[in-house]
Amino acid sequence: MRLDKWLWQARFVKSRSISAELVGGGHVRVNSQKVSKSAHAVGPGDVLTFAYGGQVRVIRIEALGTRRGPASEAQALYTDLEPPQPKEEVPPIARIEGNSRPTKRERRKLDLDRLRALE
């Protein structure tokens, strides 16, 4: 199966044209080899490495899809070889005077307090 089509069916990108640009730009590796043609053939057992969502993803292809189905079908097509990184926990915004939304002035004060806490 074509690499760009598989990336699209596995729901890593929104469209095949975006997938073709990703592969054509040389941003995808198949079994540690840079690939620049979107028609590169892939199959079960191949390992893909590419940047996705601000992080590097390492994926092993488990199956070839027949259609771009729901997310549950798409997740069955691959195995993620890298465990997800824990996200930074952002403290919730403190409310002033009850449950009402903060005013613009109060919002600026909250943002300033948060910046000072990071320093």
N, C-alpha and C positions, 0 to 999 in steps of 0.2 A: 504494500500500500504506500501511496505517496506520503511523505513526511508532513507536508502542510495539511493534507486532508486528515491525517491521524490527530494532529494537534487540535484541529478544529472539532473533530468528533469527540475528543476527550475533554472538550470544553476548557482548554487553556487559553484560547483566544475567541473573540466574538465572531470573527468572519474569516473566510478562507483567504481573502486578500491580505488581511493583517497577518495571518499565519505565513503566507508566502513572503511578505516583507521581512518578517522575523527570521525566517530561514535564509532568504536571499541576502540579508545583511550580514550573514556569517555569525549570527548570535547563537546558533544551535550546534551542539556536538553530538555525534552518534558514535558510541563506543570509543570515545576520546578522540575522534577525528572530526575536524571542522567540516561542516557541510555548507555549501553555498547555493545548491540547487534545490528548489522546493519539491522537485519530482524524485528526490532520493528515496529509494525503497527501504522501508523498515518492516520489521516483523517481530513476533514474540521473542523475548529474550534480549532485545536491543536495549541499551542504556542511553537515555537522552540527558544532556546537561544544557540548561539554558537559564537566562535571567528572567524572572517572573515575579511581579509584585514587589520589587525592591529587594529580592533575595535570589540566590542561585538555587534552582531546583534540580534534583537528580532523580530521574524517573526510570523505572524498568517497565517496558511494554509487556503486558501479560496477554493481551488479546487484540485482535483487529476488529473494529466496529463495522457494522453494516449501515448504520445511520447515526445522525446526531440526535440522540434520544435524551431522556431526562438525566439529571445529575447522578442518580443512583446507577444508571447504566454506564455513564462515563467513568465513574470511579472504579468500576470493575475492569476497566481496560488497562490500568496501570497500578504499579506499587511505588509508593514514595520511599526512596532509599534514605532520605535525610529526615530525621525527626523535626517537627516544627519548633521554631525558636519561641520561647515564652515572650509574650508581649509585655511592654512596660505598662504598669498599672497607673492610671491617671486618677488622682483623687477627685471625687465629685465636687462640683461647685457648691460652696457654702451659700445657703440662702440667708438673706437678711430680712428680718421682720416677717416671719411666717413663710407660707408657701408661695407668695406672690413672686412674679418675675422681677429680677433686679432692674433698676433704672439704669440709664446710660452711665450716670455718675458712679453708681454702685458697681457696675460691671467693670469700669476702668479700675476701680479700687481693688476688686477681686483679681483682675489680671495682673496688676502691679504686685499684689501680695504673692501671687503664684510665682512670678518671675523672681522675686526676692528669695523665695523658699528654694529655688533651684540653684542659686548662687552659692 
